[in-house]
Amino acid sequence: MAEDLTDLLPPEDEEQGMFEHFRLVVDPGQEPMRVDKFMASHLENTSRHRVQNAIKNGYVFVGEKLAKANLVVRPGDVIKFMMPYERHGFEILPEDIPLDIVYEDPDLLVVNKPAGMVVHPGHGHFTGTLINALAFHLGLRQGPDAEDDRMGVLVHRIDMDTSGLLVVAKNDDAQLDLAGQFFVHSIERRYQAVVWGNVREDEGTIEGNIGRDPNDRLRFKVYPEGDKGKTAITHYRVLERFGFVTLVECRLETGRTHQIRVHMAHIGHPLFNDEKYGGREIRSGTIYAKYKQFIQNCFEICPRQALHAKTLGFKHPRTGEWLRFDSPLPADMAALLEKWRKYAAQMR
């Protein structure tokens, strides 16, 4: 249904309510007509089946009410197509960039994104992104001479300096279904992170609304419950302790921008080498110069926040089969952990 790929791009790991992607107003002289038939006849590059699928997944409203396929619209009715993320628009240029594809079928693909790769064009990054690479991989292009302006659609995102798994929808049906799974939080998402400090509890849950920091629009912060921001819930479990840092697994129940980074910093355990949230300074350890040099060496080994989207599970949009994928820790995080293991062994 989208005019192009980026019309349906969500913010980074963010699900913040429903956003209007387009609307139709029924003409004054229009005869009463079923909403699915009206939309299909008034939208370009779509079909009645696609419209019905969008309605079934709860993305079409007439006025403020959720539409049913057999709803009859009349002159003056306002039809809105809503999605659980904001609409964006950038021209996509295909680029021959290698992709680590861990799974692909006619409906979707799962890609293992390296740290340092921007997910989609914008904010100063208009080339070299995952979307540019996907455009090339799928053999599709955009522009006035393009035969097909549709291409794979990301239904979630991770930060540029976070590595790990992402699912990409290759058609409208898959996109609508997967977006719905993310919206109701039925997707399994597990991350591994190295955080500062010795996390006291072996496992726990962090609950706290997340919203933009008014003092820095590029940062997010936790707000008191019921105040500002959107509900955010992160479950964590300690995997390994190194005394001054801890390896944890974080399972997302919600998906807000920078959620793990913000939540772990909020409880006093910012991600290792996360400059934006205080992790690029020594937060625990000794005062000795040798230790400071050790930390600096660690920063050089893993020159980004130590966060990896390791596990991704979801229901296949066509077959209903539960799919679950797991990716190994990238070389920089693996080397960082090995360095800490050796250091911790020496301290015993």
N, C-alpha and C positions, 0 to 999 in steps of 0.2 A: 504494500500500500504506500510505502514511503516513496517520495520522489527520488531520493538517492540514499546511499549508505548512511551518511552522517546525520540525516534527519532523525535517526533513531539511536544516536549515540548517547549513552548515559554518562553522568558525571563519574568521577573516580570512585568505584566501590560505593555508590550512593543510591539510595532509594528514599526519596523524600516526598512522598505523596504522589498525586497524579497531576500531570501537566498537559495542557492542551497543545496538540500538534497541528490540528486544523479544524475548521468548522464550516458547515453548510447551513444556509438559511433557505427554507422552503419558499419558493416564489409565490407571489399573491395569486397567480392564476393556476397554480398547480392543483390537479385533481388529487384526492386522497390516494396515498400509495404506501405500500409496505416500506419500512425504513431501509431494509437491505436492498430492495430493488431501486429505491431512490438514490442511495449512495453509489451503487454500482453504475448507475446511468449518469452520474454527475462527477465521477472521479476518473481521471485518466490513468492508464496503465494498471488497472485493477480488474477484479472480477467479482461476481456475486458470492462465489465461494469464499474468497478472501474476506469480503465484508462480513459474511456470516460467521467466519472464524473469529474475527475481531469482536463481534457482538457476543459470541459464546464465551470469550475470555474476559468479558466485562470491560471493554475499552471504549464502548460507544454509549453516549448519553444523549438523550433528547431533553433539552432544558437541563434540569438538575437530576433527572431520573435515569437510572440505568435502563438501556434499551433492550428489548427482546426483538428477535428477527421478524416476528409477525406484527410488531407495533406499526400502526398506520400513522403517517405524518401528514400534517395539513399546512396550509399557507401560514407563514410566520413562525413555524417551529424552528428551533435552533438545534442542529445536530452537531455534536462535538466528538472528536476522536481524541481520547486521552490515553497517555502512557505514563508509567511510573518513573519517568525521567524527563529532563528538559530536552527540547529540540535544539539541535545545532546544525550549522550549515557551512561546509567548506568544500572546495573543489578537491577531488581525490585524484592524484596522479599515480599510476601504477609504477612500482620500482622493483627491480630484481634484487630483493633482499632475502637471504636464506631464512627459512622458517623451521623451527623444531616442532613438527607436527606429530603428536602422539596418537591421534585418532582422526579418521575422516570417513564420512559416508555421504550419501546424497543430500542429507538434511543439515549436517553440522560438521564442525571440526573442532578439535581441542588442540591448542598450541601452548608450548612452554616458552614463555617470553623471557628473554635475558634481561638482567638489570641494565639500566641505561637506555633502553629502548622506550621511546614515547609511544603511547597507545594510539593516539589519533592526532591529526594535524590541528594546530591552533596554538595560541599563546607563545608565538615565536618558533614553533616547531611545525614546519609545513612540508618537510620531506623526511625520509628516513624513519617513518613511523610504522607501527604494526599494520595500520590500515593501508598504507601505501604498499606494504609487502603482500597483504591479503589480496589487494586489487590485482596485483600481478599474478599471484598464485592461482586465482580463480579465473584468470583470463578475461577480466572485464575492465571496462574503462568508462570514463565519463566525458561529457563534452557534447557540443552540437552535432558531431558526426558519429557519436557512439551508437551502436546498434542496440545495446542493452545497458541501461544505466543502473541496473540493480547489481549489488554485490553483497558479500557476507556482512552480517550485522553483529556487532558486539552487543551483548546484553548485559555486560558488566565490565569493569575496568580495574586495573591495579596501577599504583603509582609508577612513574618512570623508573625509580631506583629500587623498586620491588621486583623480584623475579618470580616466575611461576606460571601456573596454569590459568588459561582463559578459554571459555567456550564461545564459538562463533556460529551463529545461525546462517544457513545458506539459502533460506527461503522464508516467505512470510509466515507460513504455518509454524515452522520451527521457532521463528523469532517471537511470535505471539505466545506460544506455549512456554518457552523458556523464560521470557520476561515475566509471565505470570508466576512461574515457580520461584523466581527471585523475589517477586513482590510479596508472596506469602511466606517467604523464608523457609521453603522446603529444600533448598539447595544445600548440600553439604560442602562447607568450605573450611579447611583446616590449614593454618599457617604455622611455620616454625620461626621463632625469633630469638635472638640473643639480646637479653636485656641487662641493664646495669643492676647490680646489687644481688643479694641472696634473698630471693622471694620466700617469704616466711611460710606460707601455706603451700602444701603440695598441689592443691587445686582450688579454684574459686571462680566467682562470677563478678564481673564489673558491670554495673548498671549506672548510666549517667547520660543525660541528654547531650548531644554534640551539635554545636553550631559554630559559625565563623567567629573568630576572635575580633572584636570591634577595633582593637589596636593594631591588628595586622591581618589584612584580608586574605593573606596566603596561608594563614594558620587557622586551626580549629581548636576549640576548647570545650571542656565539660561544664555544663550549666546545671544548677540545682533542678531537681525533678519538678516538672510543671512550670518552669520558668521560660527559658528559651531553648532553641535547638530542637532536635528530633530524638526520639527514643533510640538508645543504642545499648546493645547487650553483647558482651564478649565473655566467653568461657575460656579459662586458661588452665593448663596442667603442666607441672614441672617435669621436664624430661631428664635434665642433667644439671648438676650444680658444680660450679667452679670457684665458689667462695666469694669472689668479687663480681661475677656475672653469672647469669642463669640462662640455660636453654629451655624455652617454654613452647608448648603447642597452644595456639589460640584458635578457638572455634567460633566463627561468627554466627550469631543468631540474627543480627541485623547487618546492614552493610552501608555504613556512613563513610564519607570521605575521611581518610586517615584514621579510621576507627581504632585499629590496634595501636597505632603510634600514639594517638591522643589518650586512649584509656590506660595504657601501660605507663605513660608519663604522669597521668593523673594520680596513680597509686604509688608514685615514687620510683618507678622502674622504667625509665625511658629506654627505647631501643638503642643498642650499641651503635655508635657513630651516626645517630640521627640528629643532624645539625639543627633542623627546624624545631625539634622538641627537646633540646638540651642533652642529647646523647653524644655529642662530639666533645664533651669535656669529661674529665675524670670524676665520676660520681661515687666511687667506692674504691678502697684499696689503701695503699701506703703513700707516704709523702716522699719516698726516696727517689732519687734521680733515675736509678736503674729501673724502677717500676714505671716511671713516666716514659722512659724510652721504650719499654715493652709495650705500653699502650699505644704509643705513636707507631710502632711497628705493626700492631694489630690494625690500626686505622688504615695503614698503607696496604695491608693484605686484603682488607674488605673496605674499600673506600666509598661505602654507602650504608644506609640503614640496613642492619642485618635482619632482613625479613624476606621470607620465601613462601609463596602460595603453593603449598606442597600437595594438598589433596583436594580433589573436586569431584563431587558426586551429584547426579541429577537423573531424573526420569527422561528417557528418550521420548521426544515429542511425537514420534510416529508410532513406535512399537510399545511404549509404556515400560520397556525394560529399564531397570536401574543400572546406570553406568557409573563406575567409580574409577578415577585415575589418580595415580600417585607419581610424583616426580622427585628425583634425587636432589639433595642439596647441591647448589651450584658450587663450582670450585672455590670461589672466594670465601663463602661461608664455611665450607668443609675445612679449608685451610685455617680459618680463624678458630674453629672449634678445636682442631688438633693442637694449635698453639696454646690454647687455654688449658687443654688436658695436660700437656706437658708442664705448664707452669703450675697448675694445681697439684700435680704429683710431686713436684719439687718442694712445695710448701707443706706437705704432710709431715 
